[in-house]
Amino acid sequence: MRVTKFTCLAKAVAIVITILISTGQIFSIAIQAKAKDAKAKHREQSNDQKITQLLTRLTFGIRPGDFERVKAMGINEFIAQQLDPESTNDSALDERLRRFPTLTIATPELIEQYTPPKPAPSPSPQPSLPAPSPSAAATSMVADQKGITTPSLNTSGPEQQMTMEKNQPQNSVMPNQVSMQEMKPSGGEAVKNSQPASKPPAQKPLKNPQLVVTELQRAALLRAVYSERQLFEVMVNFWENHFSIFANKDADRFLLTEFDRDTIRPFALGNFRDLLHATARSGAMLYYLDNWQSSVQRHYPATNDKPARTAGGINENYARELMELHTLGVDGGYTQKDVQEVARCFTGWTIRKPNEVGLFFFNPRAHDNGDKVVLGHKIPAGGGITDGDKVLDILASHPSTANFIATKLARRFVGDDPPSSVINRAAATFLKTGGSTRETLRTIIKSPEFFSAATYRAKMRTPFEYVAAAMRAVAAETDADPSVLGWIARMGQPIFGRISPDGYPDRAEQWLATGALLERLNFAVALSSNKIKGTRIDPARILDQTDLNSPAAAADHFSQLILISSVSDTTMRAIDKIAREGSAEPAPANTLPVTGARQTINYANTAVVDKPKTPVIPLFVAEVISMVLGSPEFQRR
């Protein structure tokens, strides 16, 4: 059965790949979106398309029942609800996240609990000493009885002594070592050691430091799949990519949890100035861009025992990325002199012991207290920490920043090359509201450009968005096992894994590599056949009114449910082909029954074919699901 099923699923993948490549759709997904006629820019979407547009742009994907729910409540009500996340109960997600204790632990405690202990220093090799003679033992015993101190035969240090004792079985005597305290004059024979004189201190169990990052990655996926506050999670994802930090840069593996929890989340839909100030004081950001080491140079004259020397130095990394990537943009009007002046303003913004405490503090001794000029604004001498605050205020209110942020938001929610009209209106709202992310988003989402026919299904899903959308589409139950994180990484987007500070690009061409797209198809097959550890799907939960033993009915239902009337002729022919082949094959004995009630999932099940009590997914159903999830239509949002 397993061999047959694997072979058939492989055949389904081959069908998908053949159809997509033969029609050129794999390599032209982005081109198709741009090739729509010019009239589409001025044509509105239908009401059903508007609902689909909202659900694919403001959320990570459409779940069964979402379309009908939004249609009933109304488009404007849904937008208002998503822009006000506090009005939505998300306790079910909170319960799922309780399995990840590192999410709520403060940085100093994280470092203390998850940093491996330093290895003990390697001992110097000791010469092998002969066993003491009976006369020497007797002499030592007599000396011990008289209170005379004798030299120890064990010349190794106390740490090595504890290590060696720990590695010995109880009631044993180490070679070339005689314990004076345990030798008793009983018939001239030594009594064997029963207990050591002192026990080594108990060591706390080791914790894997990589677990801190892994739990944060898993939580990110669970939030994308299960949160009811979908737009909020979309914006957390947006800002964490905008203020991108590579998780595996030494201490940042411990600092990134606080960055997500205390820096990004409180301001994801708030004021950009507040968000910018929070990131500037983030230990994770200061460490990643090396500002924690930036200080004014200090010159020390020569002394009797030391030559003249210079300590410290200004690091420009954070200053440059602050303007180029976080605020103004590369064409925002700043100069190299501005970079140097901004770097001077942020000297002394550092971290207290990054590998022990990891918290921000300002060191006035490291700060350049001279006057500075940034983008034409004079910053007087002696300002201390306020020099950096003034720079952040200048940048947050700058017109170039408004244009840069509006462009990135429009690219995320409208299209790879958003019209200048929507960018200009969004930038105006940004400046008028003092940098309100919520109101800037409202301007974009309610714009005519957002609902134009040209923007419908015009954005390519990133690997993270694709996996989250696929799981939401089939109502998957998942614990976001690390194996799922591996799928996302192989598609080209490891979570918190962008090494450079520019974040992952939000353009289709970034994700069109053939190998990465094949990984998406392989994931669709693995998901549809319950081959992913910690993740299960049960078609009976979403097709409760459909006869799952009818290939034609199931194919039609799945394609409409997941793609919402956006199925191309090419994709539909491929789905029909699977349905026809499924109808021609005899139904297996353990296919799912016709049911009007939703079935539960057996989470402990790892091989559905071996557990008759667990509903078995009919082969043609798995093929249809993999076909739909692998289709060009589902790659787009």
C-alpha positions as CSV (number, residue, x, y, z in Angstrom):
1,M,0.0,0.0,0.0
2,R,2.8,2.4,1.0
3,V,4.8,1.8,-2.2
4,T,1.7,2.3,-4.3
5,K,0.7,5.4,-2.6
6,F,4.2,6.9,-2.8
7,T,4.3,6.1,-6.5
8,C,1.0,7.6,-7.2
9,L,1.8,10.8,-5.3
10,A,5.1,11.0,-7.2
11,K,3.1,10.7,-10.4
12,A,0.8,13.5,-9.2
13,V,3.8,15.8,-8.6
14,A,5.1,14.9,-12.1
15,I,1.8,15.8,-13.6
16,V,1.9,19.2,-11.8
17,I,5.4,19.9,-12.9
18,T,4.8,18.8,-16.5
19,I,1.7,21.0,-16.8
20,L,3.3,24.0,-15.2
21,I,6.5,23.9,-17.2
22,S,4.8,23.0,-20.5
23,T,2.6,26.1,-20.2
24,G,5.5,28.3,-18.9
25,Q,3.7,29.2,-15.7
26,I,6.5,28.4,-13.3
27,F,8.7,31.0,-14.9
28,S,6.0,33.5,-15.7
29,I,4.0,33.9,-12.6
30,A,5.3,37.4,-12.0
31,I,5.1,38.3,-15.7
32,Q,1.5,37.2,-15.9
33,A,0.6,39.6,-13.1
34,K,2.3,42.5,-15.0
35,A,0.9,41.6,-18.4
36,K,-2.7,42.3,-17.7
37,D,-4.2,44.9,-20.0
38,A,-4.0,48.6,-19.0
39,K,-7.8,48.7,-18.6
40,A,-7.5,46.5,-15.6
41,K,-5.9,49.3,-13.6
42,H,-9.2,51.2,-13.9
43,R,-11.5,48.3,-13.5
44,E,-12.8,47.3,-10.1
45,Q,-12.8,43.8,-8.7
46,S,-16.1,42.0,-8.2
47,N,-17.5,41.8,-4.7
48,D,-16.3,38.2,-4.3
49,Q,-12.9,39.2,-5.6
50,K,-12.7,42.0,-3.1
51,I,-13.4,39.6,-0.3
52,T,-10.7,37.2,-1.6
53,Q,-8.3,40.2,-2.0
54,L,-8.8,41.2,1.6
55,L,-8.4,37.7,2.9
56,T,-5.2,37.0,1.0
57,R,-3.6,40.4,1.7
58,L,-4.6,41.1,5.3
59,T,-4.2,37.5,6.4
60,F,-1.8,34.7,5.8
61,G,-4.4,32.8,3.9
62,I,-8.1,31.8,3.6
63,R,-9.4,29.2,6.0
64,P,-12.5,27.1,5.3
65,G,-15.4,29.3,6.2
66,D,-13.5,32.7,6.2
67,F,-15.0,33.7,2.8
68,E,-18.6,33.2,4.0
69,R,-17.9,34.9,7.3
70,V,-16.4,38.1,5.8
71,K,-19.2,38.2,3.2
72,A,-21.8,38.1,6.0
73,M,-20.1,40.8,8.2
74,G,-19.1,43.1,5.3
75,I,-15.8,44.3,3.9
76,N,-15.6,47.5,6.0
77,E,-16.4,45.7,9.2
78,F,-13.6,43.2,8.5
79,I,-11.1,45.9,7.8
80,A,-12.0,47.7,11.0
81,Q,-11.7,44.5,13.0
82,Q,-8.3,43.7,11.7
83,L,-7.0,47.3,12.3
84,D,-8.1,46.9,15.9
85,P,-6.5,43.7,17.1
86,E,-7.2,44.2,20.8
87,S,-10.9,43.8,20.0
88,T,-10.4,40.2,19.0
89,N,-9.9,37.3,21.4
90,D,-6.8,35.3,20.7
91,S,-6.7,33.1,23.8
92,A,-6.7,29.9,21.7
93,L,-3.4,30.9,20.2
94,D,-2.0,31.8,23.6
95,E,-2.8,28.3,24.8
96,R,-0.8,26.8,21.8
97,L,2.2,29.1,22.7
98,R,2.4,27.9,26.3
99,R,4.6,25.0,25.2
100,F,7.4,27.5,24.4
101,P,8.7,28.8,27.8
102,T,11.5,30.9,26.3
103,L,9.0,33.4,24.8
104,T,8.3,34.9,28.2
105,I,11.7,34.7,29.9
106,A,13.7,38.0,30.3
107,T,17.0,38.2,28.4
108,P,19.3,37.9,31.4
109,E,17.5,34.8,32.6
110,L,17.6,33.3,29.0
111,I,21.3,33.8,28.8
112,E,21.8,32.3,32.3
113,Q,19.7,29.3,31.6
114,Y,20.7,28.5,28.0
115,T,24.4,29.4,27.8
116,P,26.5,26.2,28.0
117,P,28.9,26.2,30.9
118,K,32.5,27.0,30.1
119,P,34.6,23.9,29.7
120,A,37.0,23.1,32.5
121,P,40.6,23.9,31.6
122,S,42.6,20.9,30.4
123,P,45.0,19.6,33.1
124,S,48.7,19.4,32.5
125,P,49.8,15.8,32.0
126,Q,51.0,14.3,35.2
127,P,53.9,11.7,35.5
128,S,52.8,8.2,36.5
129,L,53.9,7.5,40.0
130,P,54.5,3.9,41.3
131,A,52.2,2.5,44.0
132,P,53.5,3.2,47.5
133,S,55.3,0.5,49.3
134,P,53.9,-1.0,52.4
135,S,56.6,0.8,54.5
136,A,55.7,4.1,52.9
137,A,52.0,3.5,53.6
138,A,52.8,2.6,57.2
139,T,55.0,5.7,57.6
140,S,52.1,7.9,56.2
141,M,49.6,6.2,58.5
142,V,51.8,6.8,61.6
143,A,52.3,10.4,60.5
144,D,48.6,10.8,60.1
145,Q,47.9,9.4,63.6
146,K,50.5,11.9,65.1
147,G,48.8,14.9,63.2
148,I,51.8,15.4,60.9
149,T,50.9,16.7,57.4
150,T,52.3,14.7,54.6
151,P,52.5,15.7,50.9
152,S,49.6,14.4,48.7
153,L,50.5,12.0,45.9
154,N,47.8,13.6,43.7
155,T,49.3,16.7,42.2
156,S,46.4,17.6,40.0
157,G,44.1,20.6,40.8
158,P,40.8,20.4,42.6
159,E,38.7,20.7,39.4
160,Q,40.6,17.8,37.8
161,Q,40.2,15.9,41.0
162,M,36.4,16.3,40.9
163,T,36.3,15.3,37.2
164,M,38.3,12.2,37.8
165,E,36.2,11.2,40.8
166,K,33.0,11.7,38.9
167,N,34.2,9.4,36.2
168,Q,35.2,6.6,38.6
169,P,32.7,4.0,39.8
170,Q,31.8,4.1,43.5
171,N,33.9,2.1,45.9
172,S,36.9,2.3,43.7
173,V,40.4,3.5,44.3
174,M,42.1,5.4,41.5
175,P,45.4,4.1,40.2
176,N,48.5,5.6,41.9
177,Q,46.4,7.2,44.6
178,V,46.1,6.3,48.2
179,S,43.6,7.9,50.5
180,M,45.2,8.5,53.9
181,Q,41.9,9.0,55.7
182,E,40.6,5.7,54.5
183,M,43.6,3.5,55.4
184,K,43.0,1.9,58.7
185,P,45.5,-0.4,60.6
186,S,43.4,-3.5,60.4
187,G,45.7,-6.5,59.9
188,G,48.0,-4.3,57.7
189,E,45.3,-4.1,55.0
190,A,43.7,-1.0,53.6
191,V,39.9,-0.7,53.6
192,K,38.3,0.1,50.2
193,N,36.9,3.5,49.7
194,S,33.1,3.6,50.4
195,Q,32.3,7.3,50.0
196,P,34.4,10.3,48.8
197,A,35.3,12.8,51.5
198,S,33.3,15.6,49.7
199,K,30.8,15.6,46.8
200,P,31.3,17.8,43.8
201,P,28.6,20.5,43.5
202,A,25.6,19.4,41.5
203,Q,25.4,20.9,38.0
204,K,22.2,22.2,36.4
205,P,21.1,20.2,33.3
206,L,22.3,21.6,30.1
207,K,19.9,23.3,27.7
208,N,20.4,23.7,24.0
209,P,21.0,27.4,23.3
210,Q,19.6,26.9,19.8
211,L,16.2,26.0,21.4
212,V,15.7,29.8,22.1
213,V,15.7,30.6,18.4
214,T,13.8,27.4,17.4
215,E,11.0,28.2,19.8
216,L,10.8,31.8,18.4
217,Q,10.6,30.4,14.9
218,R,8.0,27.9,15.7
219,A,5.9,30.5,17.5
220,A,6.1,32.8,14.4
221,L,4.6,30.0,12.3
222,L,1.9,29.1,14.8
223,R,0.9,32.8,15.0
224,A,0.6,33.0,11.2
225,V,-1.5,29.9,11.0
226,Y,-3.8,30.3,14.1
227,S,-4.0,33.9,15.2
228,E,-7.3,35.6,14.8
229,R,-5.4,38.9,14.7
230,Q,-4.1,38.2,11.3
231,L,-3.3,41.7,10.1
232,F,-1.4,42.3,13.3
233,E,0.7,39.2,12.7
234,V,1.2,40.2,9.0
235,M,2.6,43.6,10.3
236,V,4.9,41.9,12.9
237,N,6.3,39.8,10.0
238,F,6.6,43.0,7.9
239,W,8.5,45.0,10.5
240,E,10.8,42.1,11.6
241,N,11.8,41.9,8.0
242,H,12.2,45.7,7.7
243,F,14.3,45.8,10.8
244,S,15.9,42.5,9.9
245,I,18.3,40.8,12.3
246,F,20.2,37.5,11.7
247,A,19.4,35.2,14.6
248,N,22.7,33.3,14.6
249,K,25.1,36.2,15.1
250,D,26.4,35.0,18.5
251,A,24.6,36.8,21.3
252,D,21.6,37.7,19.1
253,R,20.3,34.2,19.5
254,F,19.4,35.2,23.1
255,L,18.5,38.8,22.3
256,L,16.0,38.2,19.5
257,T,13.2,36.9,21.7
258,E,13.0,40.2,23.5
259,F,13.3,42.1,20.2
260,D,10.1,40.3,19.0
261,R,8.3,40.5,22.3
262,D,9.1,44.0,23.6
263,T,10.4,45.9,20.5
264,I,8.2,45.0,17.5
265,R,4.9,43.6,18.9
266,P,4.0,46.6,21.1
267,F,4.3,49.0,18.1
268,A,3.4,46.9,15.1
269,L,0.3,48.9,14.3
270,G,1.3,52.0,16.3
271,N,3.5,55.0,15.7
272,F,6.5,54.6,13.6
273,R,8.6,57.0,15.7
274,D,7.9,54.9,18.8
275,L,8.9,51.8,16.9
276,L,12.1,53.4,15.6
277,H,13.1,54.5,19.1
278,A,12.4,51.0,20.4
279,T,14.6,49.3,17.7
280,A,17.4,51.8,18.4
281,R,17.4,50.8,22.1
282,S,17.2,47.1,21.3
283,G,20.1,45.0,22.4
284,A,19.5,42.7,19.4
285,M,19.8,45.6,16.9
286,L,22.8,47.2,18.7
287,Y,24.6,43.9,18.7
288,Y,23.7,42.9,15.2
289,L,24.9,46.2,13.6
290,D,27.9,46.6,16.0
291,N,26.8,49.9,17.6
292,W,27.4,48.5,21.1
293,Q,31.1,48.7,20.3
294,S,31.0,52.3,18.9
295,S,32.6,54.9,21.1
296,V,34.6,58.1,20.8
297,Q,38.3,57.6,20.5
298,R,40.3,58.1,23.7
299,H,44.0,58.9,23.6
300,Y,46.3,57.8,26.4
301,P,49.7,59.3,26.7
302,A,52.8,57.2,27.3
303,T,53.7,56.2,30.8
304,N,56.8,54.6,32.4
305,D,55.6,51.1,31.6
306,K,53.2,51.7,28.6
307,P,53.5,53.4,25.3
308,A,51.0,56.0,24.0
309,R,47.8,54.3,22.8
310,T,44.3,54.9,21.4
311,A,41.2,53.1,22.6
312,G,37.7,52.9,21.2
313,G,36.5,54.0,17.8
314,I,33.3,55.0,16.0
315,N,31.4,52.3,14.1
316,E,29.2,53.5,11.3
317,N,27.2,50.3,10.6
318,Y,24.1,51.2,12.5
319,A,24.1,54.8,11.4
320,R,24.3,53.8,7.7
321,E,21.5,51.1,7.9
322,L,19.4,53.4,10.0
323,M,19.1,55.8,7.1
324,E,19.4,53.5,4.2
325,L,17.2,50.6,5.3
326,H,15.1,51.8,8.3
327,T,14.1,55.3,7.4
328,L,15.1,57.5,4.4
329,G,15.9,54.8,1.8
330,V,19.0,54.7,-0.3
331,D,17.9,57.7,-2.4
332,G,16.6,59.6,0.6
333,G,19.0,62.6,0.4
334,Y,21.6,61.8,3.0
335,T,25.4,62.0,2.5
336,Q,28.4,60.1,3.8
337,K,29.0,63.1,6.1
338,D,25.5,62.6,7.5
339,V,26.4,58.9,8.2
340,Q,29.5,60.0,10.1
341,E,27.5,62.6,12.1
342,V,24.7,60.2,13.0
343,A,27.3,57.6,14.1
344,R,28.8,60.2,16.5
345,C,25.3,60.9,17.9
346,F,24.9,57.2,18.8
347,T,28.3,56.6,20.4
348,G,27.7,55.3,23.9
349,W,24.4,53.5,23.0
350,T,25.6,50.1,24.0
351,I,24.7,46.8,25.8
352,R,25.6,45.7,29.3
353,K,27.6,42.5,28.9
354,P,25.9,41.1,25.7
355,N,26.7,37.5,26.6
356,E,25.6,37.8,30.3
357,V,22.9,40.6,30.7
358,G,22.2,41.8,27.1
359,L,20.3,45.0,28.1
360,F,20.6,48.5,26.7
361,F,22.3,51.2,28.6
362,F,23.9,54.6,27.7
363,N,27.6,55.0,28.6
364,P,28.4,58.7,28.8
365,R,32.2,58.0,28.9
366,A,32.0,56.5,25.4
367,H,29.8,59.3,23.9
368,D,31.1,62.1,21.5
369,N,29.9,65.2,23.2
370,G,30.8,67.6,20.4
371,D,28.2,69.4,18.3
372,K,26.9,67.7,15.2
373,V,25.0,68.5,12.0
374,V,22.5,65.9,10.6
375,L,20.6,66.6,7.4
376,G,21.0,70.3,8.0
377,H,19.8,70.2,11.7
378,K,22.4,71.4,14.3
379,I,22.6,69.2,17.4
380,P,24.4,71.2,20.1
381,A,27.3,69.9,22.1
382,G,26.7,68.2,25.5
383,G,23.5,66.5,24.6
384,G,24.5,63.0,25.8
385,I,21.9,60.4,25.1
386,T,19.5,63.0,23.7
387,D,21.7,63.3,20.6
388,G,20.5,59.9,19.4
389,D,16.9,60.7,20.3
390,K,17.0,63.9,18.2
391,V,18.4,62.0,15.2
392,L,15.5,59.5,15.5
393,D,13.0,62.3,15.6
394,I,14.5,64.0,12.6
395,L,14.4,60.8,10.6
396,A,10.9,59.7,11.7
397,S,9.3,62.9,10.5
398,H,11.4,63.3,7.3
399,P,9.4,63.3,4.0
400,S,11.8,60.7,2.5
401,T,11.0,58.3,5.4
402,A,7.3,58.8,4.7
403,N,7.8,57.9,1.1
404,F,10.1,55.0,1.8
405,I,7.7,53.4,4.4
406,A,4.6,54.1,2.2
407,T,6.3,52.4,-0.8
408,K,7.2,49.3,1.2
409,L,3.7,49.0,2.6
410,A,2.1,49.5,-0.8
411,R,4.5,46.9,-2.3
412,R,3.4,44.4,0.4
413,F,-0.3,45.0,0.1
414,V,-0.9,46.2,-3.5
415,G,1.8,44.9,-5.9
416,D,5.5,44.6,-6.7
417,D,5.4,48.0,-8.5
418,P,2.6,49.9,-6.8
419,P,1.1,53.0,-8.5
420,S,2.6,56.3,-7.4
421,S,-0.9,57.5,-6.6
422,V,-1.4,55.1,-3.7
423,I,2.2,55.7,-2.5
424,N,1.7,59.5,-2.4
425,R,-1.6,59.3,-0.5
426,A,-0.1,56.8,2.0
427,A,2.9,59.1,2.5
428,A,0.7,62.1,3.1
429,T,-1.3,60.2,5.7
430,F,2.0,59.1,7.3
431,L,3.2,62.7,7.7
432,K,-0.2,64.0,8.7
433,T,-0.7,61.5,11.5
434,G,2.9,61.7,12.8
435,G,3.7,58.3,11.4
436,S,0.6,56.2,12.3
437,T,1.1,52.7,10.8
438,R,-2.6,52.0,11.4
439,E,-3.9,55.0,9.5
440,T,-1.3,54.6,6.7
441,L,-2.5,51.1,6.2
442,R,-6.1,52.2,6.2
443,T,-5.3,54.6,3.4
444,I,-3.8,51.8,1.4
445,I,-6.4,49.1,2.0
446,K,-9.3,51.4,1.2
447,S,-7.7,52.8,-1.9
448,P,-9.0,52.2,-5.4
449,E,-5.6,50.8,-6.4
450,F,-5.9,48.1,-3.7
451,F,-9.2,46.9,-5.2
452,S,-8.4,47.3,-8.9
453,A,-8.6,44.3,-11.1
454,A,-4.9,44.6,-11.9
455,T,-3.8,43.8,-8.4
456,Y,-6.0,40.7,-8.0
457,R,-3.7,37.6,-7.3
458,A,-0.8,39.8,-8.4
459,K,1.6,39.1,-5.4
460,M,3.8,36.0,-5.2
461,R,3.7,34.3,-1.8
462,T,7.0,34.1,0.1
463,P,7.9,30.6,1.4
464,F,6.8,31.5,4.9
465,E,3.5,32.8,3.6
466,Y,3.0,29.8,1.3
467,V,3.4,27.3,4.1
468,A,1.1,29.2,6.4
469,A,-1.5,29.7,3.7
470,A,-1.4,25.9,2.8
471,M,-1.9,24.9,6.4
472,R,-4.8,27.4,6.8
473,A,-6.4,26.3,3.5
474,V,-6.7,22.6,4.6
475,A,-7.4,23.3,8.3
476,A,-4.2,21.6,9.3
477,E,-3.3,20.8,12.9
478,T,0.3,21.5,13.5
479,D,2.8,22.1,16.3
480,A,5.2,23.8,13.9
481,D,7.8,21.0,14.4
482,P,11.3,22.0,13.3
483,S,10.8,19.8,10.2
484,V,8.3,22.4,9.0
485,L,10.9,25.1,9.5
486,G,13.2,23.1,7.4
487,W,10.7,23.1,4.5
488,I,10.5,26.9,4.7
489,A,14.3,27.1,4.7
490,R,14.7,24.9,1.7
491,M,12.3,27.0,-0.2
492,G,14.7,29.9,0.4
493,Q,13.5,31.8,3.4
494,P,14.8,30.5,6.8
495,I,13.0,32.3,9.5
496,F,15.2,35.0,11.1
497,G,17.9,33.7,8.8
498,R,18.6,36.6,6.5
499,I,22.3,37.3,7.0
500,S,22.3,40.8,5.5
501,P,20.3,43.6,7.2
502,D,18.2,44.4,4.1
503,G,15.6,41.7,4.8
504,Y,14.0,39.3,2.3
505,P,12.9,41.0,-0.9
506,D,9.2,41.5,-1.4
507,R,9.3,40.8,-5.2
508,A,8.2,37.8,-7.2
509,E,11.5,37.2,-8.9
510,Q,13.2,36.4,-5.6
511,W,11.1,33.3,-5.2
512,L,11.0,32.0,-8.8
513,A,14.1,29.7,-8.7
514,T,13.0,26.3,-10.1
515,G,14.5,24.4,-7.2
516,A,12.6,26.5,-4.6
517,L,9.3,26.0,-6.5
518,L,9.9,22.3,-6.7
519,E,10.3,22.3,-2.9
520,R,6.8,24.0,-2.7
521,L,5.4,21.1,-4.7
522,N,7.1,18.5,-2.6
523,F,5.8,20.2,0.5
524,A,2.2,20.2,-0.9
525,V,2.6,16.4,-1.5
526,A,4.0,15.8,2.0
527,L,1.2,17.9,3.6
528,S,-1.6,16.3,1.7
529,S,-0.4,12.8,2.6
530,N,0.3,13.5,6.3
531,K,4.0,12.9,5.9
532,I,5.1,16.0,7.9
533,K,6.0,15.4,11.6
534,G,3.7,17.1,14.0
535,T,1.2,18.1,11.2
536,R,-2.0,16.4,10.3
537,I,-4.9,17.2,8.0
538,D,-8.3,15.5,7.9
539,P,-10.3,16.2,4.8
540,A,-13.5,15.2,6.6
541,R,-13.2,18.4,8.7
542,I,-13.6,20.6,5.7
543,L,-15.5,18.5,3.2
544,D,-18.2,17.4,5.7
545,Q,-21.0,17.8,3.1
546,T,-19.1,16.1,0.2
547,D,-18.8,12.5,-0.6
548,L,-15.1,11.9,-0.3
549,N,-15.4,8.7,-2.3
550,S,-16.4,10.7,-5.3
551,P,-13.3,12.0,-7.1
552,A,-15.2,14.5,-9.3
553,A,-17.1,16.0,-6.3
554,A,-14.0,16.2,-4.1
555,A,-11.9,17.8,-6.9
556,D,-14.6,20.4,-7.6
557,H,-15.1,21.2,-3.9
558,F,-11.4,21.5,-3.1
559,S,-10.6,23.7,-6.1
560,Q,-13.5,26.1,-5.3
561,L,-12.8,26.0,-1.5
562,I,-9.1,26.8,-1.8
563,L,-8.8,28.9,-5.0
564,I,-12.2,30.7,-4.7
565,S,-13.3,30.6,-8.3
566,S,-9.8,31.6,-9.6
567,V,-8.9,28.4,-11.3
568,S,-7.3,28.6,-14.7
569,D,-8.2,26.2,-17.5
570,T,-4.8,24.6,-17.3
571,T,-5.0,23.9,-13.6
572,M,-8.6,22.7,-14.0
573,R,-7.6,20.2,-16.7
574,A,-4.9,18.8,-14.4
575,I,-7.4,18.4,-11.5
576,D,-9.9,16.8,-13.8
577,K,-7.3,14.3,-15.0
578,I,-6.6,13.2,-11.4
579,A,-10.4,13.0,-10.8
580,R,-10.9,10.8,-13.9
581,E,-8.0,8.5,-12.9
582,G,-9.3,8.3,-9.3
583,S,-12.8,7.3,-10.6
584,A,-11.3,4.6,-12.7
585,E,-9.5,3.0,-9.8
586,P,-11.4,0.7,-7.3
587,A,-12.0,2.4,-4.0
588,P,-9.8,1.0,-1.1
589,A,-11.6,-0.6,1.8
590,N,-10.6,2.1,4.3
591,T,-11.6,5.3,2.5
592,L,-13.4,8.0,4.4
593,P,-17.1,7.6,4.9
594,V,-19.8,10.0,3.9
595,T,-20.3,12.2,6.9
596,G,-22.2,15.2,8.0
597,A,-20.1,15.6,11.2
598,R,-16.6,16.9,11.5
599,Q,-14.0,14.2,12.3
600,T,-11.2,14.8,14.9
601,I,-7.6,14.2,14.2
602,N,-5.4,11.7,16.0
603,Y,-2.4,13.8,16.9
604,A,-0.3,10.8,17.9
605,N,-0.7,9.2,14.6
606,T,2.5,9.1,12.5
607,A,1.5,6.5,9.9
608,V,-2.2,6.7,9.0
609,V,-2.2,3.6,7.0
610,D,-1.2,1.5,10.0
611,K,-4.0,2.8,12.3
612,P,-7.4,1.8,11.1
613,K,-9.2,4.0,13.7
614,T,-7.7,7.1,12.0
615,P,-9.5,8.2,8.8
616,V,-7.3,7.4,5.9
617,I,-7.1,10.0,3.2
618,P,-8.1,8.5,-0.1
619,L,-5.3,8.6,-2.6
620,F,-7.1,10.7,-5.2
621,V,-8.0,13.3,-2.4
622,A,-4.3,13.6,-1.5
623,E,-3.5,14.0,-5.2
624,V,-6.1,16.7,-5.6
625,I,-5.0,18.6,-2.5
626,S,-1.3,18.5,-3.6
627,M,-2.4,19.6,-7.1
628,V,-4.4,22.6,-5.8
629,L,-1.8,23.7,-3.3
630,G,0.9,23.4,-5.9
631,S,-1.0,25.3,-8.6
632,P,0.2,28.7,-9.9
633,E,-3.0,30.3,-8.6
634,F,-2.2,29.3,-5.0
635,Q,1.4,30.6,-5.3
636,R,-0.2,34.0,-5.6
637,R,-2.2,36.1,-3.3
